[in-house]
Amino acid sequence: MTITHVPGRWVEGTGLLLGPLLLLAGVLTRAGEDDFFPGQLAAYAAAPERMIFSYSLYAAGIVLLWPAVTALARRIGVTHPGWARWGATLVVLGLFGRVFHAGVSHLAFRLVDALGLTAAQEAVAGTYGAFHVFKAVTICIMGGWIVLAVGAYRAKALGVARCVALALAAGLPLGVLKGSSDPISLVALAGLAVALVPLGVTVLKDGPAPRWQAVALAVALVPAAFFIGMTG
């Protein structure tokens, strides 16, 4: 029995298309606030729904980037498997780190609810530099996109301009409670969108439409997952 590639065209295409756009939407939703943790916590205290929505969009975008990276690495691997292997590995390790940061940011927001703004800011300030295992993937967060972009260029998986745009993602700030709405961050996110979104459109169009059973299952699971998340 032949097993097709995992996670498959529809998951990969969706990741390529929506991952960068959700990141950009998340950052734009919190634009105008101080990009460092005291200002981010103050922004949450003033408008909790907006900040939770913003960080949720961003976290969802990070998660959706892993199938996007898989799709691009597969194209690179046709002619340059080493670049594909290392590029995808480094980027995905970096994405793990960013998901960890998203979880800590969520907890920090909840400290505002439980302790008040001033106490939450003091608690975060007192623990901000604490060691955690994901500090080890910092170089992956910064360098993975560059390795993947070089691989895409060597394999001609993307055009030169889009390879440069992909490499710009290395400039996205990392860490807990980063607003990421400064010009450098916006350029990095725009570059990611320029590099990946057109490929997502191509991937989704390149093949037959999904079976109605799969569509119905996805439509049923999305609201169910949302309800569990809201009540869990």
C-alpha positions, 0 to 999 in steps of 0.5 A: 500500500502506498502512503501519500505524504503527510500531512497532505495537500490541504493541510499544507496549502492551508498552512501556507495561506493562513499561517503568515496572514494570521501572524500579520493580523495578530500583530496589527490587532495590537499595533500601537501598544508598547512592544515590551512586556510592561506595555503589553500587560497594560494593554491587556488590562485596558482591553483584555478581549482585544489582546487575547484575540490578537495573541490567539491569532498569532499563536494559531499562525505559528502552529499553521506554519509547520505544515507550510514549512513541510510543503516548502521543504518537500519542494526543496528536497527534490534536488537539495535534500540536505538543505530541506532537512536542515531548514525544516528542522531548524524552523520547526524547532523555532516554532516550538519555542514560539509556541512555548512563548505564547503559553507563557504570555497567556499565563502572564495575562491571567496574572493581571486578572488574578493579581492586578496590573502592577503585581503582574508586571512585577512578577513578570519582571522578576522571572523574565530571564529565568532558564527554560529548555526552549532557550536552546532553540533561540538560534533555530528561531533566528537562523532557520528561516535563512537556511530554508531560504537559501535552500529554496534559492538553490533548489529554485523552489521560489523566485529570488525575490521571494527567497529574500522575503522568506529570509526576512522572517529571521528578523521577527522578535522572539520571547514572551509578551513581544508586541512585534508591531515595530517596522522591522517586525512588520517587514519580516511578517510581510516578507513571510506572506510574500514568500508563502501565501502564493505557494499556498494558493498554488498548492490548494489549486493543484489537485482534486477538490476534497471529498465532501465527507472530509469537508463535513468532518472539518466543519464539525470539528472546528466549532467543537474544538472552539467550544472545548477550548472555551469551557475547558 
